[in-house]
Amino acid sequence: MNKNTKRLLGGLALGAAAAGAIGAVIMRRDGKPRLGRRDQGNPDQWARPGMNVIFRAELMPGRESSERTFQVSNLLPSGRVMLSGVAGEHAQKEFEPIR
């Protein structure tokens, strides 16, 4: 093989490797492009500010559902919530599942 041919093939191989590396950096694992998209946050949060949640009956025995219902005032980064009318932070497992 000629010296110039070897250089040409080597350059093409190097260019193909560089293009593959750039493509791997730009693309996500699922094949969707990463550029131009912003993180939408966590769309499947279990509670949002303003929604009503109901404590489990085991935590407040002898009270009706309407007496165990409170409004979410703040969602914390840990996934816990602050409620209006109740002191402290509360986790998802303290409430009845959403129907």
C-alpha angles and dihedrals in degrees: 000000000000119000092238091051091053091051091048093050091045091051092049091050091049091048092050091050091050092049090050092050092050091048091051091053094048098044126069123224092263092054099251117131115254099206119096096016125111125208107262094205121237106324095186099062113150095223139025132194111275098025122118122241129190122218115230114264090239090064095049107028119191095025127112122239092256090056091051094050119105136168123246110239101176137010113215124214090246090064094254122121138223115220130208109242096018126081123229139022121301133200129220094253091064092067136068115259116265112258 
